[in-house]
Structure formats: structure tokens, C-alpha cells
Amino acid sequence: MQINFLPVTALLAMLIMNIQAVSAEAATPNPCTGPSALLALLDRPTVSDSACVVQYGKAVLELGYQHANLTGTGGYSNNFPEAEFHFGLSGNNEFVLLPPNDNLQQVPGSPYLQGFSATTVGIKHELGYTKHWLGSAESLFTLPSGSPAFGSPGLGVAVNGIVTYAPSNDTGISLQLGITSQTNPALAGGGRFTSVNPDITFTWLPLWNLQLYGEAYGQSRTGPGLGSGFDADGGVQYLLSPYCEVDLEEGVRLSGNLGGFTHYFGAGMGFLF
């Protein structure tokens, strides 16, 4: 399936350029603060990242577990702890650290695989917000690290633009568009490929501490010489307190072989410090 990403790229660029700086609407409250702030700050359990940055002097910790049924093999995989740290910096910036993830994979007739994913670091900058709009940009760097089965033999780079639109106080639409250059794990050949990655997420906050979401996302390339792939997921997030969140998620393959699964489910937590 051939996808023309130019209209999506142009739309995202136009939205980012037209977001007014916060100084132009000084009375507008920051959409990344308040009693439900943790729901806005978390990257999990969606594939897309939040447009919000953690406020200076604060931090967010995310943890999770995911079980996936693999495409065409009858096998399965488990990965945890899906850790991610966000640290608020000055100047509306955020530092991001994704430590290695432990992966366990079992395919009938094949050796049992266990190993760690690569480490990723990055920085996100909030461009500004209005009553209904919020925009940010981020760069992520996947370090050459991890195991031969699940790691990255070369440096990976991702650049994402993220725009969130809030039609009302309890609904939101987030559009993320990224460009990545990454390498397959060594056991998968270690080849490098570049991809354009669109993502759209819808959220609904029926209560201040309860959020439902649905998401569709894809890549123009899922590996060296491979075509596009698209998946969808959805789930629920609940605040036990303004500083602690729990969530459940489920995802499904739509087309191609993005992620190598037919469907998955997972659970996790988030903490604001």
C-alpha cells in the first residue's frame, strides 16, 4: 500500500506554525497542569508521545508490561518493565530516558530468546499553547546497545512534531508525525531503514481521574526493503491520585507487519514526583 505523507506533513507544519505563543494569551491556563496533569504528561500507554513537557523541577516515571501474539508463528513475546523517565528542564524543555527493556520471546520450533532492547535518550521542547492548541517537537536517539536479538547495532534517530487540539475540556485529538532512521537487531540482519511515521490519538476524559483513548499509527517502512505497516490500539487510564496512574491497553495489527504481532495487551503505571 502506497501512502502519500505530504498532506499530513504539510498539515502538521501548518498547525505548529500557527500555534500562538503563551505570551499572546497570558490568561490561558497551562493544559499540562492541574489535577489531571499526569494523564496529559504520560507517554504510555499510547505509541505517540505527549505534547506536554514535565514542569521544571518535576519528574515522571512510567512502568509497564506487554504480552503480544506474534504474526504467523503461533509464538508470543513478553516485555517489561517498559520504563521511561521524564525530567523537567528550564525553558519549556524535557529530558527523556528509556532504559533497556527485557524481552522474552517463544516461537514453536525455534530457540527461546531473551535479551534487552537498546537505550534511548532524547529532549522535547514545548513550542507554546492557546486555549485549544498545544505544540511541541522532540528528538530521540537510540544508542548502539542491547542484545543481538532485540538491541540496536547502530545509532537510531527520530524527530517528531506533536500537535494536540482540545475541542472541549474533556476531549482531545493528538497528531504526531515523525521521521526515523533505525537499524534492525543484529540477529535480524542489522540493516538500516528510514521511515515516516504518522499517528493520531483521540482521548475522552469523562471524569477528572478517568481517561479513555483510541489510537491509529503506522510506518512507511517496517524494515529494510519492506513496505508500510499500520496498527491500532485503545485503553483506559485511571488516576489513583494526582501523582499515581494505572492503565490497561490492547492493540491489533491492521496491515503490514509493524511490531510483528497480531494483537497485544498490556498494563502499567505512571508516577509524578
Number of C-alpha atoms within 10 A of each C-alpha: 9 7 10 9 13 9 9 14 16 10 11 19 15 11 17 21 10 11 17 17 14 17 11 11 12 10 10 13 13 16 19 20 15 12 13 21 19 25 27 17 23 26 19 23 27 21 17 23 20 23 28 31 25 27 20 14 10 13 20 22 17 23 18 20 18 19 19 22 21 20 16 9 14 11 16 18 19 18 20 18 17 19 19 22 19 25 20 20 19 10 10 17 22 24 19 22 18 19 18 22 21 19 20 17 20 18 15 10 8 10 9 10 13 17 18 21 23 24 18 20 17 18 19 27 20 19 21 20 27 22 18 15 22 27 29 23 20 21 18 20 19 23 17 17 19 21 20 19 20 24 25 26 24 20 16 21 19 19 18 20 23 27 25 24 19 18 12 10 12 13 16 18 18 22 25 26 24 20 18 20 17 23 24 22 22 17 12 12 13 19 16 18 17 19 20 21 24 22 22 20 21 18 19 17 18 12 12 15 18 18 21 19 20 19 21 20 22 25 25 23 20 23 22 16 9 12 17 20 22 21 22 21 21 20 20 19 23 21 22 11 14 17 16 18 21 21 20 19 21 19 21 18 19 16 14 19 22 22 16 17 21 20 19 19 17 19 19 21 21 27 19 20 11
